[in-house]
Amino acid sequence: MDLPDVGIPPQLARRMSMAEQHEYLRTRLTRRRTLVTAGAVAAGGLLTGCGGGPGARGSATPTPTASRVHGSVVSPFGRHLAFGADPRTQMRISWQVPLAVRKPYVRVGLRPDELSRKIEAEVRALHTPGVTGVRPALEQYYLHAALDGLHPGTTYYYGVGHDGFDPASAAHRATICSFRTAPAAPQSFVFTAFGDQGVSRAASATDHVVLRQRPAFHLHAGDICYADTNGQGKKTDGYDPAYWDLFLKQNEVVTRSVPWMVTTGNHDMEAWYSPEGYGGQLARWSLPDSGFDARTAPGVYSFVYGNVGFVALDANDVSYEIPANFGHTDGKQTKWLDRELSELRASKRVDFVVVFFHHCAYSTSTHASDGGVRAEWLPLFAEHQVDLVINGHNHVYERTDAVRNGEVGRPVPIGASTDPTRDGTVYVTAGGGGRDLYGFPPGVKESYEGHITPHDEIDTFRWTRSKAAEKETAQWSRVRYRGFSLLAVEAVHGAKPTLKVSALSDQGERIDHFEVRRGA
């Protein structure tokens, strides 16, 4: 029988929000499943009047079920860590299995040969329906274990398993990994950051540069995997959920020991699972619970590590450029941000506040600057004197001077220092994590450490509420580099707290550095 096409016509998709597209597809898929079931039953002679000749009795053929395999032949993969709300005492361990398993768990202990504590894991199965002529249906199984009550500043060893696969056994002891909780009192530490990674040799190379920095954790500013290739948040986007399997395998070399703190980009709106497109994110990641509704915005949270407060935001909610999820939190995220920044700034533990999200507040590269981000959040960054903002979206490295009220508050040449209480905030686009690279406007030269060019005004644009690109002149673009790269930031605690910010190429060579000091 002919099956209905379950896609959305492009001309219709362009007029629909993420929620509207989700409901449209859900309805079409429900109807398609009904038709498939009816067709299968009819073919098997189970409908009334389909039993053969007069007096013949129809016999039901049992529906085939998935083969059951012993747990010993199912190997976990894609281990990735994330902090709970308090990095001193909480860790979340996540992983994937290729088939359903029984009784998954984590073993944890203070020595690799003594994993006496056993924590049951939660299974989050993710079903992606097939699309005729595009891809088959796919079942994926993600597992998560919450470790609470840990000791601060302590190295723990862990192994993931299930019935038939015990990581403490001699056969699987090589799978045991370790992590370290945050210290009880602030100490100097290093964190790394980038966005726009995907699966590639370059992405793998940046992972290894991350490892060499020995970071306490890593920030991922969105566009994590690129299973959704178009990034428009539409049902017409090209999408292959199996790409996540490749991504998690690629990154396991670092994510099994370094907490990977992600937020959502436009390519992370996967319209198949929920009205906001974040059902896949909720299945794959366990992130801190910071009082915001993780069911509708899993990339919105905060945590404190050492003397730095970190805030992750979902810029899809405010983006003028890609409006599929525009306004989906109905302003709640911005109100939460205001409260969160106020609390962090008032905390005696916190010297610096770092905010990371996907769409750029200031960039001259391909996607340029998002006026929605500027309108909603920059007034709050100024009010609460945010010290550093990290974005992705544009696949380059670009760094501003200190920006205050939309203008250069203070030039910050390579190697200089800046004071946010006086100068404004430095914005870094760190979108060179591994995906195909972008460039800069015609005639605009790169300028980075060892290759400094004269500082000129740049003709660029910003996205407006009407989805138009409005021309503007950028005086704030200080450093530009179009290779693969990442940030490495040392947070120094002591009499003179400092953020020592460096940008590194995928070969580990430094291309930029500056310092942030408050009240200097």
N, C-alpha and C positions, 0 to 999 in steps of 0.2 A: 504494500500500500504506500501511497505518497504521504510523506510526513510534512507538516508545516515548517517553514523556516522560522527559527526562534530568534533570529537577529532583529534589530530595530533598523528600519530604513534610515539612512544617513540624514535625509532631509527632516525626518521626525526627531531623530536623536539630538540634532542641533538645538531644538526648542525645548528640550526636556532637562529637568534637574536630575541629579543622581537618584533621589528618592523616587521620582516619577519613572525613570528608566528601570529601576529595580522592580517596581510594582508591575510595570508592563511586562518585563521578562518573566517574573514569577508567574503571572497569569498565563502567559504563552507556554511556559514549561509545564505548568500543571495540566493544561489542555493536551500538550504533546504526550505527556506520560499516560494520560487517560487513553489516548488514541493508540499508543504503542501497546498498552496492556490489552485493550480490546482486540487489536490485530493479532497479538500472540495467542489469545484465548481462542479466537475464531480459527486460526491456523491449526490449533490442537484439537479441534472438534468438540469444544466444550460449551459453545453457545447452543441455545435451544434450536433443535432442528438440524444440527450439524454432526450427527452421530453416525452417518453412513446410511445403510439401507433400512427399510422398515424392520422394527424389532431389534435393531442393533443397539448395544449398550456402549455409550462412550466411556472411555477410561482415561482418567487424569494422569498426565505424565508429570512426575515430580519436577519442580523447578530446580535447575542446577544451582548449587551454592558454592561459594568460594572454598577452595581446598584448604583444609586445616593442616598446618605444618607445625612441627614441634618447635618450641621457643629457642632451642639450641641453634637452629639454623637462621634465626632472625637477628641481625646485628644492628644495634643502635648507631646512629650517625647524626651529624649536624649539631653537636652539643654547643649551646651558647648560654652565657651567664648574663644576669642583670641584677642590679641591686633591688632590694625591697625599699620601703619608705625610709629606713634607717640603715645606711651602708655599714654602720658599725656592728650591727647585730643580725642583719637579714640579707639573704642571698636567694635568688631564684635560678634554678637549674632547668633548662629546657633542652629537648632533643627530639629526634624523629625516628620512626621505625617504618620500614617499607610495607609491613603487614600488621594487622591487628595482633596484639599480644595480650597475655593474661598477667594481671597483677604487676604492673610496672612499678619500679621503685628506684630510690637513690640510696646508696650506702655512703656514709660520711664518717670521718674520724680524724684524729690528729696525727696519725701515721699511715703511710700507704699500706702497711701490713696489719692495720687495726681499724677496720671500717665497721665498728660495732653498731653504730646508729643507723637505723633503717627507716626511711620516710616514704610513705606511699605517694605515688605520682598520679596526677590527674590526666586523663586522656581527652584531647580535643580533636575529634575526627572532623576532617574538612572534606566535604563532597563538592566537586566541581562538575556540573552537568556537561555532557558532551554537546558539541555543535556539529551538525551534519556537514561533512566536507571540510571541517576545520580541525577538530581534535576529538578524541574519545573522552568519555567521562573518566574522572580520576578520583580515587580515594587517597587521602593523605592522613597520616596519624602523627599528631604532635603531643608530646608528653611534658608535663611541668610538675616540678616539686618545689615547695616553699620551705626554705630553711630559716627558722626563726630561733631566737635565743642563743645566737652565736656569741663568741667572745670577741671584743674589739681587738684589732691589730694582731690577728692570729691567722696562721696558715692552716687551711683544712684540705684534706684529700677526699676525693669522692669518686664513685663509679656508678654508672647507670645500668639498670638491668630489668629483668622480668622473669617470669617462670621459664626455666630452661637456660637462662643466660645470667650467671652470677659473676659480677665484676671482681669479686673477691677470690674467685677460683683461680687456680694456676693457669688455666687455659686463657683467661681473659684479664689477667692482672695488668697487662700492658695498656689496657684502656683506662686505667686510673689516672686522674688529673688532679689539679690543685687550684685553689684560689686563696686570696687573702682579704680579710675584712678590713674596713677602714679603721684607723687608729682611734683610741678613745679621746685623745686630745689632739688638736691640730698639729700637724707636722708638714714639712715641705713634701710635695708630691708632683708627679707629672701626669697629665692627661693628653690624649691625642684626639683629633677630630678631622672628619671630612664628610662630604656628601657625594651622592651620584656615583655609586660604586659598580653595581652589576657584576657580571661574571666575565672575566677576561684575564689575560696574562698580566696586564697592567694592574688590575684589581688585586691579583695575587701578589704582585710586587709591592704594592702599597701596604698590604697586610704585613709583609715581612719587615718593612720599614717601621711600621707600628710596633712590632715585637721588639725591635732593637732599641726602642725608646724606653722599654720596661714601664709602660704606663700603668697607673692604678685602674684606669678604665678608658673607654673610647666613646666619643660622641659621634653619632651618625646623623647628619642633618637632612635625611630624607632622600627619596628615590633610591631605595635600598637594593632591590634585586632586578627590576625591569622585567618581571614576568608580564606586566602590562606595558607593551612597547610604545603605545601612542601617548599615554599620559594625559588624556583629556577627561578621564572619569566617565567615559561613555561605554555603552554596551557594544558599540561598534569598534572599540579599541581592539587591536590584536592582543591576545592573551594566552599564555601557556603556563599554567600553575606548576608544571614539572620543573620549570626553571628555578623554583625555590629549592628543590632538592640539590641542584648543582651549586646554588649559592651557599647553602648551609654546609655542604661538603667542602667547598672552597675555603670558607672562612673558619672552619673548625680549628685550624692550626693556631688561631689566635683567640677565637671566641670561647674556647673551652677553658681558658684561664684568665682572660681579660673581659670583665663585664662590658657588654656591647649595648650602649644606651641609645636607642633609635627614636626617631620621630618620623612623621609622615610627610612625604612629598606628593607631587601630583601623580607620579607613576605608581604610588602606593594606594591609590583609590581603585580598588578592584571591584567592579560593579556587580559581580556575580553573587555576592554573599549577604549583603545587607543594604539598607537604603543609603547609608553613608559610604558604602564601599570598604568598610574596615573590618568586616567579618573575618577576612583572611589574616589581618594583623592580630586580631584577638585570639585566633587559633595558634599563631606561631610564636607570639611573644608574651612574656610576663614582665610587666613594668611596674614601677612604684605606684602605689595608691596614694595620691596627694589630695584627695577630696574632690577631684573633678570626675565627671561621669565617664569612666573608661569605656563603657559600652558604646558610646557614640564618638569618642575621641581618644583612642588609646595612646596617641602620641603626645598627650598633654599631661605633664607631671613635673615635679620638682624633687630635688634631694640636696642634701648638704654633705660635702666631703671635705674634711679638714676645715680650712678657713674660707671656703668658696661655696656659694649657693648656686645651683644650676637649675634653669627653668627650660623645659622643652615645650614647644608650641606647635599647633597644627595650623600652618599658614594657609591651607586650603580653605579654611573658614573665612578668610579675609581677602583672598586674592581677587584682584580685578582682572588679571590676565586669563586665568583658567577658572571660570566661575562655577564649575559643576557642584561644588560644595559650599559656595559662597553663602554665608549667614546660617550655616546648618546648626550652630550652637545657639542661635538667636541672641547673640551678644554675651552669653554666659562665660565664654572663654576669656573675653577681655576683662570682664568684672573679676573673674578669678585671678587673672594676671595682676591686676591692680592690687588685690589683697595679698597675693603671694609676694610680690616685690616689696610691698610695705613691711610684711613680716620679716622677710630676709634682711632688709635694710636695718630693721630695728634689733635684729639678733646680735648679741655680743659675740657669738661664735663666728660671725661672717664678716670677713674683710672685703670680699669681692663678690659681685653678682655677674654671672655669665648666662646669656640667653642664647638658645640655638633653635633654629627652625629652617624651613626649606627655601621659600621664595625670598629673593633678595630685596633688602631695603635700599641698597645702593650698589649698582653695578653698571658697567658700560658694555658688557658682553651681550650675547645673542638675545636673551630674555630681558635684559636691562633691569630696571627697577620697578617694583610693584607698588602702585599708588595706594592700594588697599592696606598693605602692611604699614606704609608710612602714616596713613590717616588714622588707623586704629591703635597702633602700638607705639609709634615713636614719641608721642607726647608722654606716655607712661615711662618709657626708657629715660626721657629727660628728667621727668619729675623725680624718679627714684635713682637717678645717676647710675644707670647700668654701666658696668665697666667694659664689657666686651660682648659683641653680637657676632654669632657665627652662622652663616648661611651656606646653601648649596645652590642647586638649580642651574646656574651658569657653570659650564664645565671648564673652568679656568681657576687660577688663583688671582684674586684682586683684593686690594686692601685700601681703605680710605685713610685720610687724615682724621683727626678728631672732629666729629661733626656735631655742631650745636645749632639748634633752630634751623636746620636745613642748609647751613653754610659751614665753611671751614672755621671751626673754633680755634684750632691751632694746627699748623703743619706738623706732621710726624714723619720726618724722613727715616729711612732705614737706619736702625741703631739708636733712634731717639727714644725719649720717654714722654708720657702724657699723663695728665691728672684729670680724671673724669669730673671731679668736683668743680673744676675751673674751665676745662677745655671742651668737654663733650665726650661722645662715645666713638670708639673705633669700630668699624664694621668690616668683617672679613668674609669674602666669598671663597669658600674652600670646596669647590665643586669638581676637583680633579681626582676623585677617588678611584677612577678606573674606567668610566664610560667614555665613549668617543669624545674627543676634545672640541671645544669651540674656539673662537678667536675674538678679536676686538674690532671696533669700527674701522673702515678703510682709512689707511694712513696713520692709525694710532699704533705707536710702537710699544713693545714690551719694555718694562723697566723693573729690574729686580737686582738683588745683591750681586755685584760683580758685573752688572750690565745695566747701569743706570743711564736713563735718557732724560733730556730736559723735561721739566714738569710743565705741561701745557693744559689748556682747557680742552675738553673733549665734547664733541657734539654727540648726544645720545638721546634717550627718551625714557619716559615712564608710562606705565599703563594707568588709564583713567577708569572711572566708574562706568563710563559708556563703552568700555572695551576698546577704546581708541589709544593709539600710541602718540603721546604728546611730546614734542621735542623739548629738550632742555640741554643746558650746558653744564657739564660736570667739571668743577674745580677741585673736587674732593678725591679724585682717583690718584692715589700715590704710587702703588706697586701693582704691576701687571705681569703675569707669567702664564703661558698657555700650555705648559706641560702637566703631566700627572703630578700630584702633590698632596700634602697633608699638613695639618697643624700639630705642633708639639708645644705644650704650654707647661712651664714649671711654675707652680704656685708656691712662693716662698713665704714661710711663716716666721715671724720674729719681730724684732723692734721696728723694722722697716718692711712691712709686707709688700710683696711685688708679684705681679704676673709677668713672667718672662716669656714672651710669645715668639715662637720661631715657625717659619714655614720651610718644609723640606721637599725636595723633589723625590721622585720614585726611586732615585739612586741614593737618597739620603743626604744630598748636598743642600746646604742652607741657601734659600733664595730670598729670605726676608727675616728680620727680627726687630722687635721693639719691646718696650716695657710699659706697664701700667702701674702707676703708684698714686695712691689717694692722699691728698693733702701734702704732696711733695713740695 
